[in-house]
Structures are given as structure tokens and as C-alpha cells.
Amino acid sequence: MIEFTPQNISSASGSLQKAPDIDERIMEKAREFEAVFVAQMLKDSGMGKALSQDSGFGGDAFSSILLEQYAGKIVENGGFGLADKIYAQLRSQEV
């Protein structure tokens, strides 16, 4: 038989309150992964070289940072839906 004490009730409600926090962290990490993926796609498309062409010293570093920012904005505006798929897959595996 389970006894309902104030400690049991508060710990149970505490674990329920943590679930949204976990969901937010999972989605945040999924979006970060999508941003890295999109940045790599942009780099492989030749956009990084186009941005750093004739840019002199530090042009490659600047174009890399710029591509990361572009990728972040793409994901913020909906991205390709990869983050949603990753989130759904991770949530379905949670026990």
C-alpha cells in the first residue's frame, strides 16, 4: 500500500514540473544539432569560399563564423524540420 505523505506528494509534483524543462533542453539541443548540420551544408555548398574570397587575413575564420550565424537564423526561422524529427525521436525513446 502506498502512503501519501506531504513529502511524497511534493516530490511527485516536482518530477512532473521537471518534464517541461527536459523537453525544452531536448529541443534546444536538437536545434543546435540542426544548426551545425545546416552550417556544414552551407560550407560544403561553397558559400564559405565565396564569402572569404579576396578577404585577406582572417577571411576564412570570419566566413566560418558568418556561416554559423546564418545557420542559426535559418533554424530560428523553421529550418528544414530536422530538429523536430530529432526531438520526436529522442522523446519516443525516453523511459
Protein Blocks (a to p, Z undefined) as FASTA:
>chain_A
ZZddfklmmmmmmmmmmmmmmmmmmmmmmmmmmmmmmmmmmmmnommmmmmgonbghklm
mmmmmmmmmmmmmmmnopnolmmmmmmmmmmmpZZ
